[in-house]
Amino acid sequence: MAFRNSEKSEILVIDDTPANLQLLTDILEKSGYRVRPASSAQLGLRSAEAKLPDLILLDVKMPDMDGYELCRRLKAQENTRKVPILFISALHETGEKLKGFKAGAVDFITKPFEPEEVLARVQTHLQLYELSEKMDQKVRERTAQLQKTNQAYKALSNCSQAIVRAQDEDELLQRLFKVIIDDCGYNFAWAGLIENNETGHIKTIIPDGFEKKYAEPIASTITENESSARRAMREKTAVINSYINEDTESSCSINKEYASAISIPLITTGNEVLGVITIYSAEPDAFNAEQINFLAELISDLTYGISALRAQEERKQAENELRANQERYALAQKAANVGSWDLDFLSDTLHWSEQIEPMFGFKQGEFGATYEAFLECVHPDDREFVISAVSASLDRNKEYNIEHRIVWRDKTVRWVSEIGTVFRDETNKPVRMLGVVQDITERKLAEERRMELIRDLEQKNAEMERFTYTVSHDLKTPLVTIEAFLNLLRKDICERRCEGSENIISRMMNASTKMRSLLDDLLNISKAGHLSISPEFFSLHELTTEAIELVTGQIIAKNVSVIIDSDFPEIYGDRTRLLEVMLNLIDNAVKFSSGMDKPEVHIGCCEKNGKTVFYVKDNGVGIDPHYTHKIFKLFEKLDANTDGNGIGLTLVKRIIESHQGSIWVESEGIQKGATFYFTLNLARNSKLK
């Protein structure tokens, strides 16, 4: 930036000491400055008011008025307040300098001074003053320019607000019409939007309040191929009619009211024409280059707003369609009890569909949404299997199709089936894994029930085989006996010998009795498979006493001590069938403890794992623990020399299981006694099997 020469700068020097005044004058004039000396404050004030200097050098101590007061007066006057004032004084205290700056001075030079310092400071402040003046001039010019374009910026601002606030295209255009007419000062405007690119049909929009007057003329104008609006859209540039009355469109009634018009096409950033805006003015040749550029910017903003609204509408439609698809998908997943998941390896995030969280025992939003959080849900015994399956799918492209257990927070165990697909980048690195998961707990339970049924059928088949063998063997034996003795009896009758007949008949009767007993036991075991009885509440203590009375003869004969606990609870079940249970268990306990020195049978109940457990305990021959699992099987006898046919404990087991209970035996080994435990879990509203 160029500054004025020192010869053109005029400096007012005010000092009541002639020597100082002369010294400063000489120094300044030698440097090319024009100097006006004043020997008093009053003379200096009048000189400054008469002709404005470029800078003032001012002494502090003067008789008629000190320099501080003079500085304040100069700064208080509009015409002298901008002139830079420098104090020159022998006062050097900081307080004096601050007083000078508060009065309005720009600098404070202390006497004695060096001429070079004075000149340097004078030159600096003159340049600053000149720079300040030039800046003020530019500010004034810019202010005038801003005032001139303020209306345009206000219009653009209102247009921007219209774009933000408008809910649809019609509202946006009505807001823009208001900007064009009210803010820009034009007389009228209308818009034409292309509704169908193939047919070229254009929808016209008119400012509110103008419809009746201009709807028909505008409709006529927009259909003309050579109209300004059509040309603007076709040529993709603004078309100006500076003097409408001389234009071919003057036949249209709307054109007769205005002197000039401009049609500006609405062109997107993709060079697509959306329509046109036509603006009218009552003044001829009303659209200069500056106004055309401004209106083009305004229409460009409008085009952006329309594009944004249409994109927003398309997005809403897409979102609605997506939401509908998601709802249909969620409904299908819910109906099939299936959910989907998306594992992003780059961000280590796991996204679930709505159905999965409840499937894993979570409420909506409770899941941690990471692979590690998913593994925490997997049953500890299955976790390594799942990790290996995922690794095999990622590392070896192996199919991810597995079934595993999960554990809910309340310890509920569920089964799920998972199928997943790995997506890889161009380097074959896994980046995502998408999959579905289905709750298969009911299927697994059904499979377990099926396996139980198969095992039960296999067990029954084995029993049937043993049953068939037993029937063929045990029934055949007494029949052979009867047949043999009948032959003997026939021979004796033929030879007319009677002395041995009594013995033969007795043996035949024993064989028949044995066969009847076996048939009765078989009938009982057959009935136990499909009991049809009615349960009731009754005292187990009374039932146990009744059972003991039925075997009292055997107890007395074998000198067995029987102990019965007194704290039996009242139970719910079939009294007749449970009497069979107690009678069978007590009879066995008495039978197998009779050979001991002090045979004893103890009948009672206790608590195990929160359940009431009943037991019949003896100190008899005991059972090898390796064979305790065989004792309840049909026709199984651990000692073939003992009485019985191996049916009793099988019958007991079936009666207990029909009461939804269980029975087992515990023994420490041979000659160490045995304890038979059983539970009864039948609820009052349950049905017996």
Secondary structure by P-SEA (a helix, b strand, c coil): ccccccccbbbbbbcccaaaaaaaaaaaaaabbbbbbbccaaaaaaaaaaccccbbbbbcccccccaaaaaaaaaaccccccbbbbbbcccccaaaaaaaaaacccccccccccaaaaaaaaaaaaaaaaaaaaaaaaaaaaaaaaaaaaaaaaaaaaaaaaaaccccaaaaaaaaaaaaccccccccbbbbbbcccccbbbbbbbccccccccaaaaaaaaaccccaaaaaaaacbbbbccccccccccccaaaaacccbbbbbbcccccccccbbbbbbcccccccaaaaaaaaaaaaaaaaaaaaaaaaaaaaaaaaaaaaaaaaaaaaaaaacbbbbbbbccccbbbbcaaaaaaaccccccccccaaaaaaaccccaaaaaaaaaaaaaaccccccccccccccccbbbbbbbbbcccccccccccccccccccaaaaaaaaaaaaaaaaaaaaaaaaaaaaaaaaaaaaaaaaaaaaaaaaaaaaaaaaccccaaaaaaaaaaaaaaaaaaaaaaaaaaaaaacccbbbbbbbaaaaaaaaaaaaaaaaaaabbbbbbbcccccccccaaaaaaaaaaaaaaaaaaaccccbbbbbbbccccccbbbbbccccccccccccccccccccccccccccccccaaaaaaaaaaaacccccccccccccbbbbbbccccccccccc
